């Protein structure tokens, strides 16, 4: 994960909307969604929850 990925996650936390974040980053929504999926696959963890009211970062789970 690089600096840009952290920036994506920070913006998703604030905006809670993939389309808005994609626009702010000057990228398409499908490209952003694919990058989020790559992050999820790389770390084998679900990063965001996609719902009717937008996207939310999932809370940290203590194990």
mmCIF file of the N, C-alpha and C atoms, coordinates in Angstrom:
data_MODEL
# 
_entry.id   MODEL 
# 
loop_
_atom_site.group_PDB 
_atom_site.id 
_atom_site.type_symbol 
_atom_site.label_atom_id 
_atom_site.label_alt_id 
_atom_site.label_comp_id 
_atom_site.label_asym_id 
_atom_site.label_entity_id 
_atom_site.label_seq_id 
_atom_site.pdbx_PDB_ins_code 
_atom_site.Cartn_x 
_atom_site.Cartn_y 
_atom_site.Cartn_z 
_atom_site.occupancy 
_atom_site.B_iso_or_equiv 
_atom_site.pdbx_formal_charge 
_atom_site.auth_seq_id 
_atom_site.auth_comp_id 
_atom_site.auth_asym_id 
_atom_site.auth_atom_id 
_atom_site.pdbx_PDB_model_num 
ATOM 1   N N  . UNK A 1 1  ? 0.845   -1.163  0.000   1.00 0.00 ? 1  UNK A N  1 
ATOM 2   C CA . UNK A 1 1  ? 0.000   0.000   0.000   1.00 0.00 ? 1  UNK A CA 1 
ATOM 3   C C  . UNK A 1 1  ? 0.897   1.234   0.000   1.00 0.00 ? 1  UNK A C  1 
ATOM 4   N N  . UNK A 1 2  ? 0.604   2.130   -0.894  1.00 0.00 ? 2  UNK A N  1 
ATOM 5   C CA . UNK A 1 2  ? 1.421   3.337   -0.983  1.00 0.00 ? 2  UNK A CA 1 
ATOM 6   C C  . UNK A 1 2  ? 0.667   4.552   -0.434  1.00 0.00 ? 2  UNK A C  1 
ATOM 7   N N  . UNK A 1 3  ? 1.308   5.706   -0.529  1.00 0.00 ? 3  UNK A N  1 
ATOM 8   C CA . UNK A 1 3  ? 0.762   6.944   0.021   1.00 0.00 ? 3  UNK A CA 1 
ATOM 9   C C  . UNK A 1 3  ? -0.586  7.292   -0.618  1.00 0.00 ? 3  UNK A C  1 
ATOM 10  N N  . UNK A 1 4  ? -0.702  7.048   -1.900  1.00 0.00 ? 4  UNK A N  1 
ATOM 11  C CA . UNK A 1 4  ? -1.967  7.344   -2.599  1.00 0.00 ? 4  UNK A CA 1 
ATOM 12  C C  . UNK A 1 4  ? -3.110  6.486   -2.053  1.00 0.00 ? 4  UNK A C  1 
ATOM 13  N N  . UNK A 1 5  ? -2.826  5.222   -1.734  1.00 0.00 ? 5  UNK A N  1 
ATOM 14  C CA . UNK A 1 5  ? -3.857  4.344   -1.173  1.00 0.00 ? 5  UNK A CA 1 
ATOM 15  C C  . UNK A 1 5  ? -4.351  4.871   0.175   1.00 0.00 ? 5  UNK A C  1 
ATOM 16  N N  . UNK A 1 6  ? -3.421  5.344   1.002   1.00 0.00 ? 6  UNK A N  1 
ATOM 17  C CA . UNK A 1 6  ? -3.812  5.917   2.287   1.00 0.00 ? 6  UNK A CA 1 
ATOM 18  C C  . UNK A 1 6  ? -4.676  7.156   2.068   1.00 0.00 ? 6  UNK A C  1 
ATOM 19  N N  . UNK A 1 7  ? -4.330  7.946   1.070   1.00 0.00 ? 7  UNK A N  1 
ATOM 20  C CA . UNK A 1 7  ? -5.110  9.141   0.755   1.00 0.00 ? 7  UNK A CA 1 
ATOM 21  C C  . UNK A 1 7  ? -6.526  8.754   0.325   1.00 0.00 ? 7  UNK A C  1 
ATOM 22  N N  . UNK A 1 8  ? -6.648  7.710   -0.476  1.00 0.00 ? 8  UNK A N  1 
ATOM 23  C CA . UNK A 1 8  ? -7.962  7.209   -0.900  1.00 0.00 ? 8  UNK A CA 1 
ATOM 24  C C  . UNK A 1 8  ? -8.791  6.825   0.323   1.00 0.00 ? 8  UNK A C  1 
ATOM 25  N N  . UNK A 1 9  ? -8.204  6.085   1.247   1.00 0.00 ? 9  UNK A N  1 
ATOM 26  C CA . UNK A 1 9  ? -8.939  5.642   2.435   1.00 0.00 ? 9  UNK A CA 1 
ATOM 27  C C  . UNK A 1 9  ? -9.348  6.818   3.314   1.00 0.00 ? 9  UNK A C  1 
ATOM 28  N N  . UNK A 1 10 ? -8.479  7.795   3.444   1.00 0.00 ? 10 UNK A N  1 
ATOM 29  C CA . UNK A 1 10 ? -8.816  8.987   4.229   1.00 0.00 ? 10 UNK A CA 1 
ATOM 30  C C  . UNK A 1 10 ? -9.996  9.738   3.604   1.00 0.00 ? 10 UNK A C  1 
ATOM 31  N N  . UNK A 1 11 ? -9.957  9.875   2.296   1.00 0.00 ? 11 UNK A N  1 
ATOM 32  C CA . UNK A 1 11 ? -11.037 10.588  1.618   1.00 0.00 ? 11 UNK A CA 1 
ATOM 33  C C  . UNK A 1 11 ? -12.348 9.810   1.712   1.00 0.00 ? 11 UNK A C  1 
ATOM 34  N N  . UNK A 1 12 ? -12.291 8.499   1.606   1.00 0.00 ? 12 UNK A N  1 
ATOM 35  C CA . UNK A 1 12 ? -13.505 7.687   1.763   1.00 0.00 ? 12 UNK A CA 1 
ATOM 36  C C  . UNK A 1 12 ? -14.082 7.834   3.162   1.00 0.00 ? 12 UNK A C  1 
ATOM 37  N N  . UNK A 1 13 ? -13.222 7.910   4.154   1.00 0.00 ? 13 UNK A N  1 
ATOM 38  C CA . UNK A 1 13 ? -13.669 8.089   5.533   1.00 0.00 ? 13 UNK A CA 1 
ATOM 39  C C  . UNK A 1 13 ? -14.422 9.409   5.682   1.00 0.00 ? 13 UNK A C  1 
ATOM 40  N N  . UNK A 1 14 ? -13.908 10.456  5.061   1.00 0.00 ? 14 UNK A N  1 
ATOM 41  C CA . UNK A 1 14 ? -14.528 11.780  5.167   1.00 0.00 ? 14 UNK A CA 1 
ATOM 42  C C  . UNK A 1 14 ? -15.790 11.901  4.317   1.00 0.00 ? 14 UNK A C  1 
ATOM 43  N N  . UNK A 1 15 ? -15.710 11.508  3.065   1.00 0.00 ? 15 UNK A N  1 
ATOM 44  C CA . UNK A 1 15 ? -16.803 11.732  2.110   1.00 0.00 ? 15 UNK A CA 1 
ATOM 45  C C  . UNK A 1 15 ? -17.901 10.674  2.181   1.00 0.00 ? 15 UNK A C  1 
ATOM 46  N N  . UNK A 1 16 ? -17.524 9.429   2.460   1.00 0.00 ? 16 UNK A N  1 
ATOM 47  C CA . UNK A 1 16 ? -18.454 8.305   2.502   1.00 0.00 ? 16 UNK A CA 1 
ATOM 48  C C  . UNK A 1 16 ? -19.208 8.118   1.179   1.00 0.00 ? 16 UNK A C  1 
ATOM 49  N N  . UNK A 1 17 ? -18.518 8.457   0.077   1.00 0.00 ? 17 UNK A N  1 
ATOM 50  C CA . UNK A 1 17 ? -19.124 8.345   -1.236  1.00 0.00 ? 17 UNK A CA 1 
ATOM 51  C C  . UNK A 1 17 ? -18.023 8.115   -2.273  1.00 0.00 ? 17 UNK A C  1 
ATOM 52  N N  . UNK A 1 18 ? -18.047 6.949   -2.893  1.00 0.00 ? 18 UNK A N  1 
ATOM 53  C CA . UNK A 1 18 ? -17.003 6.575   -3.848  1.00 0.00 ? 18 UNK A CA 1 
ATOM 54  C C  . UNK A 1 18 ? -16.988 7.516   -5.055  1.00 0.00 ? 18 UNK A C  1 
ATOM 55  N N  . UNK A 1 19 ? -18.147 7.910   -5.539  1.00 0.00 ? 19 UNK A N  1 
ATOM 56  C CA . UNK A 1 19 ? -18.215 8.785   -6.706  1.00 0.00 ? 19 UNK A CA 1 
ATOM 57  C C  . UNK A 1 19 ? -17.584 10.144  -6.423  1.00 0.00 ? 19 UNK A C  1 
ATOM 58  N N  . UNK A 1 20 ? -17.877 10.721  -5.251  1.00 0.00 ? 20 UNK A N  1 
ATOM 59  C CA . UNK A 1 20 ? -17.283 12.013  -4.879  1.00 0.00 ? 20 UNK A CA 1 
ATOM 60  C C  . UNK A 1 20 ? -15.771 11.900  -4.750  1.00 0.00 ? 20 UNK A C  1 
ATOM 61  N N  . UNK A 1 21 ? -15.311 10.823  -4.120  1.00 0.00 ? 21 UNK A N  1 
ATOM 62  C CA . UNK A 1 21 ? -13.870 10.633  -3.932  1.00 0.00 ? 21 UNK A CA 1 
ATOM 63  C C  . UNK A 1 21 ? -13.189 10.484  -5.290  1.00 0.00 ? 21 UNK A C  1 
ATOM 64  N N  . UNK A 1 22 ? -13.785 9.694   -6.164  1.00 0.00 ? 22 UNK A N  1 
ATOM 65  C CA . UNK A 1 22 ? -13.213 9.517   -7.508  1.00 0.00 ? 22 UNK A CA 1 
ATOM 66  C C  . UNK A 1 22 ? -13.101 10.865  -8.223  1.00 0.00 ? 22 UNK A C  1 
ATOM 67  N N  . UNK A 1 23 ? -14.124 11.675  -8.136  1.00 0.00 ? 23 UNK A N  1 
ATOM 68  C CA . UNK A 1 23 ? -14.089 12.993  -8.771  1.00 0.00 ? 23 UNK A CA 1 
ATOM 69  C C  . UNK A 1 23 ? -13.009 13.883  -8.186  1.00 0.00 ? 23 UNK A C  1 
ATOM 70  N N  . UNK A 1 24 ? -12.878 13.852  -6.857  1.00 0.00 ? 24 UNK A N  1 
ATOM 71  C CA . UNK A 1 24 ? -11.857 14.669  -6.193  1.00 0.00 ? 24 UNK A CA 1 
ATOM 72  C C  . UNK A 1 24 ? -10.444 14.222  -6.557  1.00 0.00 ? 24 UNK A C  1 
ATOM 73  N N  . UNK A 1 25 ? -10.290 12.941  -6.866  1.00 0.00 ? 25 UNK A N  1 
ATOM 74  C CA . UNK A 1 25 ? -8.984  12.400  -7.238  1.00 0.00 ? 25 UNK A CA 1 
ATOM 75  C C  . UNK A 1 25 ? -8.757  12.404  -8.754  1.00 0.00 ? 25 UNK A C  1 
ATOM 76  N N  . UNK A 1 26 ? -9.722  12.946  -9.495  1.00 0.00 ? 26 UNK A N  1 
ATOM 77  C CA . UNK A 1 26 ? -9.630  13.012  -10.951 1.00 0.00 ? 26 UNK A CA 1 
ATOM 78  C C  . UNK A 1 26 ? -9.445  11.631  -11.569 1.00 0.00 ? 26 UNK A C  1 
ATOM 79  N N  . UNK A 1 27 ? -10.237 10.673  -11.071 1.00 0.00 ? 27 UNK A N  1 
ATOM 80  C CA . UNK A 1 27 ? -10.225 9.331   -11.645 1.00 0.00 ? 27 UNK A CA 1 
ATOM 81  C C  . UNK A 1 27 ? -11.665 8.851   -11.781 1.00 0.00 ? 27 UNK A C  1 
ATOM 82  N N  . UNK A 1 28 ? -11.877 7.819   -12.575 1.00 0.00 ? 28 UNK A N  1 
ATOM 83  C CA . UNK A 1 28 ? -13.232 7.317   -12.756 1.00 0.00 ? 28 UNK A CA 1 
ATOM 84  C C  . UNK A 1 28 ? -13.644 6.485   -11.552 1.00 0.00 ? 28 UNK A C  1 
ATOM 85  N N  . UNK A 1 29 ? -14.951 6.391   -11.338 1.00 0.00 ? 29 UNK A N  1 
ATOM 86  C CA . UNK A 1 29 ? -15.466 5.592   -10.222 1.00 0.00 ? 29 UNK A CA 1 
ATOM 87  C C  . UNK A 1 29 ? -15.089 4.116   -10.382 1.00 0.00 ? 29 UNK A C  1 
ATOM 88  N N  . UNK A 1 30 ? -15.189 3.533   -11.591 1.00 0.00 ? 30 UNK A N  1 
ATOM 89  C CA . UNK A 1 30 ? -14.769 2.136   -11.740 1.00 0.00 ? 30 UNK A CA 1 
ATOM 90  C C  . UNK A 1 30 ? -13.282 1.919   -11.429 1.00 0.00 ? 30 UNK A C  1 
ATOM 91  N N  . UNK A 1 31 ? -12.436 2.878   -11.794 1.00 0.00 ? 31 UNK A N  1 
ATOM 92  C CA . UNK A 1 31 ? -11.005 2.744   -11.504 1.00 0.00 ? 31 UNK A CA 1 
ATOM 93  C C  . UNK A 1 31 ? -10.759 2.787   -9.995  1.00 0.00 ? 31 UNK A C  1 
ATOM 94  N N  . UNK A 1 32 ? -11.471 3.666   -9.296  1.00 0.00 ? 32 UNK A N  1 
ATOM 95  C CA . UNK A 1 32 ? -11.327 3.742   -7.841  1.00 0.00 ? 32 UNK A CA 1 
ATOM 96  C C  . UNK A 1 32 ? -11.842 2.471   -7.180  1.00 0.00 ? 32 UNK A C  1 
ATOM 97  N N  . UNK A 1 33 ? -12.978 1.980   -7.633  1.00 0.00 ? 33 UNK A N  1 
ATOM 98  C CA . UNK A 1 33 ? -13.534 0.742   -7.080  1.00 0.00 ? 33 UNK A CA 1 
ATOM 99  C C  . UNK A 1 33 ? -12.559 -0.416  -7.274  1.00 0.00 ? 33 UNK A C  1 
ATOM 100 N N  . UNK A 1 34 ? -11.958 -0.496  -8.450  1.00 0.00 ? 34 UNK A N  1 
ATOM 101 C CA . UNK A 1 34 ? -10.990 -1.565  -8.715  1.00 0.00 ? 34 UNK A CA 1 
ATOM 102 C C  . UNK A 1 34 ? -9.785  -1.449  -7.786  1.00 0.00 ? 34 UNK A C  1 
ATOM 103 N N  . UNK A 1 35 ? -9.303  -0.228  -7.546  1.00 0.00 ? 35 UNK A N  1 
ATOM 104 C CA . UNK A 1 35 ? -8.151  -0.045  -6.644  1.00 0.00 ? 35 UNK A CA 1 
ATOM 105 C C  . UNK A 1 35 ? -8.517  -0.449  -5.221  1.00 0.00 ? 35 UNK A C  1 
ATOM 106 N N  . UNK A 1 36 ? -9.717  -0.109  -4.785  1.00 0.00 ? 36 UNK A N  1 
ATOM 107 C CA . UNK A 1 36 ? -10.165 -0.521  -3.446  1.00 0.00 ? 36 UNK A CA 1 
ATOM 108 C C  . UNK A 1 36 ? -10.223 -2.045  -3.355  1.00 0.00 ? 36 UNK A C  1 
ATOM 109 N N  . UNK A 1 37 ? -10.735 -2.693  -4.388  1.00 0.00 ? 37 UNK A N  1 
ATOM 110 C CA . UNK A 1 37 ? -10.783 -4.160  -4.409  1.00 0.00 ? 37 UNK A CA 1 
ATOM 111 C C  . UNK A 1 37 ? -9.385  -4.760  -4.374  1.00 0.00 ? 37 UNK A C  1 
ATOM 112 N N  . UNK A 1 38 ? -8.439  -4.134  -5.063  1.00 0.00 ? 38 UNK A N  1 
ATOM 113 C CA . UNK A 1 38 ? -7.057  -4.617  -5.032  1.00 0.00 ? 38 UNK A CA 1 
ATOM 114 C C  . UNK A 1 38 ? -6.472  -4.505  -3.627  1.00 0.00 ? 38 UNK A C  1 
ATOM 115 N N  . UNK A 1 39 ? -6.758  -3.418  -2.947  1.00 0.00 ? 39 UNK A N  1 
ATOM 116 C CA . UNK A 1 39 ? -6.293  -3.249  -1.563  1.00 0.00 ? 39 UNK A CA 1 
ATOM 117 C C  . UNK A 1 39 ? -6.897  -4.338  -0.696  1.00 0.00 ? 39 UNK A C  1 
ATOM 118 N N  . UNK A 1 40 ? -8.202  -4.576  -0.857  1.00 0.00 ? 40 UNK A N  1 
ATOM 119 C CA . UNK A 1 40 ? -8.882  -5.613  -0.073  1.00 0.00 ? 40 UNK A CA 1 
ATOM 120 C C  . UNK A 1 40 ? -8.284  -6.994  -0.343  1.00 0.00 ? 40 UNK A C  1 
ATOM 121 N N  . UNK A 1 41 ? -8.001  -7.290  -1.594  1.00 0.00 ? 41 UNK A N  1 
ATOM 122 C CA . UNK A 1 41 ? -7.419  -8.591  -1.944  1.00 0.00 ? 41 UNK A CA 1 
ATOM 123 C C  . UNK A 1 41 ? -5.985  -8.723  -1.438  1.00 0.00 ? 41 UNK A C  1 
ATOM 124 N N  . UNK A 1 42 ? -5.224  -7.646  -1.527  1.00 0.00 ? 42 UNK A N  1 
ATOM 125 C CA . UNK A 1 42 ? -3.830  -7.672  -1.098  1.00 0.00 ? 42 UNK A CA 1 
ATOM 126 C C  . UNK A 1 42 ? -3.705  -7.984  0.392   1.00 0.00 ? 42 UNK A C  1 
ATOM 127 N N  . UNK A 1 43 ? -4.590  -7.400  1.190   1.00 0.00 ? 43 UNK A N  1 
ATOM 128 C CA . UNK A 1 43 ? -4.513  -7.575  2.642   1.00 0.00 ? 43 UNK A CA 1 
ATOM 129 C C  . UNK A 1 43 ? -5.528  -8.580  3.176   1.00 0.00 ? 43 UNK A C  1 
ATOM 130 N N  . UNK A 1 44 ? -6.301  -9.179  2.257   1.00 0.00 ? 44 UNK A N  1 
ATOM 131 C CA . UNK A 1 44 ? -7.298  -10.189 2.615   1.00 0.00 ? 44 UNK A CA 1 
ATOM 132 C C  . UNK A 1 44 ? -8.226  -9.703  3.719   1.00 0.00 ? 44 UNK A C  1 
ATOM 133 N N  . UNK A 1 45 ? -8.693  -8.473  3.553   1.00 0.00 ? 45 UNK A N  1 
ATOM 134 C CA . UNK A 1 45 ? -9.606  -7.882  4.522   1.00 0.00 ? 45 UNK A CA 1 
ATOM 135 C C  . UNK A 1 45 ? -10.566 -6.958  3.783   1.00 0.00 ? 45 UNK A C  1 
ATOM 136 N N  . UNK A 1 46 ? -11.807 -6.941  4.222   1.00 0.00 ? 46 UNK A N  1 
ATOM 137 C CA . UNK A 1 46 ? -12.790 -6.043  3.637   1.00 0.00 ? 46 UNK A CA 1 
ATOM 138 C C  . UNK A 1 46 ? -12.569 -4.654  4.224   1.00 0.00 ? 46 UNK A C  1 
ATOM 139 N N  . UNK A 1 47 ? -12.373 -3.667  3.376   1.00 0.00 ? 47 UNK A N  1 
ATOM 140 C CA . UNK A 1 47 ? -12.022 -2.321  3.814   1.00 0.00 ? 47 UNK A CA 1 
ATOM 141 C C  . UNK A 1 47 ? -13.264 -1.439  3.946   1.00 0.00 ? 47 UNK A C  1 
ATOM 142 N N  . UNK A 1 48 ? -14.182 -1.544  2.996   1.00 0.00 ? 48 UNK A N  1 
ATOM 143 C CA . UNK A 1 48 ? -15.353 -0.684  3.043   1.00 0.00 ? 48 UNK A CA 1 
ATOM 144 C C  . UNK A 1 48 ? -16.637 -1.498  2.952   1.00 0.00 ? 48 UNK A C  1 
ATOM 145 N N  . UNK A 1 49 ? -17.683 -0.910  3.478   1.00 0.00 ? 49 UNK A N  1 
ATOM 146 C CA . UNK A 1 49 ? -19.029 -1.471  3.366   1.00 0.00 ? 49 UNK A CA 1 
ATOM 147 C C  . UNK A 1 49 ? -19.805 -0.577  2.424   1.00 0.00 ? 49 UNK A C  1 
ATOM 148 N N  . UNK A 1 50 ? -20.338 -1.149  1.388   1.00 0.00 ? 50 UNK A N  1 
ATOM 149 C CA . UNK A 1 50 ? -21.107 -0.370  0.426   1.00 0.00 ? 50 UNK A CA 1 
ATOM 150 C C  . UNK A 1 50 ? -22.582 -0.526  0.764   1.00 0.00 ? 50 UNK A C  1 
ATOM 151 N N  . UNK A 1 51 ? -23.226 0.580   1.047   1.00 0.00 ? 51 UNK A N  1 
ATOM 152 C CA . UNK A 1 51 ? -24.637 0.551   1.414   1.00 0.00 ? 51 UNK A CA 1 
ATOM 153 C C  . UNK A 1 51 ? -25.432 1.577   0.643   1.00 0.00 ? 51 UNK A C  1 
ATOM 154 N N  . UNK A 1 52 ? -26.730 1.647   0.935   1.00 0.00 ? 52 UNK A N  1 
ATOM 155 C CA . UNK A 1 52 ? -27.616 2.584   0.253   1.00 0.00 ? 52 UNK A CA 1 
ATOM 156 C C  . UNK A 1 52 ? -27.264 4.033   0.566   1.00 0.00 ? 52 UNK A C  1 
ATOM 157 N N  . UNK A 1 53 ? -26.696 4.272   1.741   1.00 0.00 ? 53 UNK A N  1 
ATOM 158 C CA . UNK A 1 53 ? -26.370 5.640   2.144   1.00 0.00 ? 53 UNK A CA 1 
ATOM 159 C C  . UNK A 1 53 ? -24.912 5.980   1.922   1.00 0.00 ? 53 UNK A C  1 
ATOM 160 N N  . UNK A 1 54 ? -24.234 5.251   1.064   1.00 0.00 ? 54 UNK A N  1 
ATOM 161 C CA . UNK A 1 54 ? -22.844 5.541   0.756   1.00 0.00 ? 54 UNK A CA 1 
ATOM 162 C C  . UNK A 1 54 ? -21.925 4.423   1.210   1.00 0.00 ? 54 UNK A C  1 
ATOM 163 N N  . UNK A 1 55 ? -20.646 4.689   1.168   1.00 0.00 ? 55 UNK A N  1 
ATOM 164 C CA . UNK A 1 55 ? -19.624 3.717   1.542   1.00 0.00 ? 55 UNK A CA 1 
ATOM 165 C C  . UNK A 1 55 ? -18.999 4.137   2.848   1.00 0.00 ? 55 UNK A C  1 
ATOM 166 N N  . UNK A 1 56 ? -18.802 3.169   3.716   1.00 0.00 ? 56 UNK A N  1 
ATOM 167 C CA . UNK A 1 56 ? -18.180 3.445   5.001   1.00 0.00 ? 56 UNK A CA 1 
ATOM 168 C C  . UNK A 1 56 ? -17.001 2.519   5.199   1.00 0.00 ? 56 UNK A C  1 
ATOM 169 N N  . UNK A 1 57 ? -15.958 3.047   5.796   1.00 0.00 ? 57 UNK A N  1 
ATOM 170 C CA . UNK A 1 57 ? -14.843 2.193   6.172   1.00 0.00 ? 57 UNK A CA 1 
ATOM 171 C C  . UNK A 1 57 ? -15.309 1.299   7.305   1.00 0.00 ? 57 UNK A C  1 
ATOM 172 N N  . UNK A 1 58 ? -14.908 0.057   7.262   1.00 0.00 ? 58 UNK A N  1 
ATOM 173 C CA . UNK A 1 58 ? -15.294 -0.868  8.319   1.00 0.00 ? 58 UNK A CA 1 
ATOM 174 C C  . UNK A 1 58 ? -14.462 -0.580  9.564   1.00 0.00 ? 58 UNK A C  1 
ATOM 175 N N  . UNK A 1 59 ? -15.053 -0.755  10.735  1.00 0.00 ? 59 UNK A N  1 
ATOM 176 C CA . UNK A 1 59 ? -14.304 -0.491  11.972  1.00 0.00 ? 59 UNK A CA 1 
ATOM 177 C C  . UNK A 1 59 ? -13.218 -1.531  12.189  1.00 0.00 ? 59 UNK A C  1 
ATOM 178 N N  . UNK A 1 60 ? -12.210 -1.130  12.948  1.00 0.00 ? 60 UNK A N  1 
ATOM 179 C CA . UNK A 1 60 ? -11.114 -2.025  13.304  1.00 0.00 ? 60 UNK A CA 1 
ATOM 180 C C  . UNK A 1 60 ? -11.659 -3.092  14.257  1.00 0.00 ? 60 UNK A C  1 
ATOM 181 N N  . UNK A 1 61 ? -11.273 -4.322  14.020  1.00 0.00 ? 61 UNK A N  1 
ATOM 182 C CA . UNK A 1 61 ? -11.697 -5.417  14.874  1.00 0.00 ? 61 UNK A CA 1 
ATOM 183 C C  . UNK A 1 61 ? -10.501 -5.884  15.683  1.00 0.00 ? 61 UNK A C  1 
ATOM 184 N N  . UNK A 1 62 ? -10.615 -5.866  16.985  1.00 0.00 ? 62 UNK A N  1 
ATOM 185 C CA . UNK A 1 62 ? -9.534  -6.357  17.855  1.00 0.00 ? 62 UNK A CA 1 
ATOM 186 C C  . UNK A 1 62 ? -9.648  -7.870  17.978  1.00 0.00 ? 62 UNK A C  1 
ATOM 187 N N  . UNK A 1 63 ? -8.534  -8.553  17.813  1.00 0.00 ? 63 UNK A N  1 
ATOM 188 C CA . UNK A 1 63 ? -8.546  -10.009 17.943  1.00 0.00 ? 63 UNK A CA 1 
ATOM 189 C C  . UNK A 1 63 ? -7.691  -10.461 19.082  1.00 0.00 ? 63 UNK A C  1 
# 
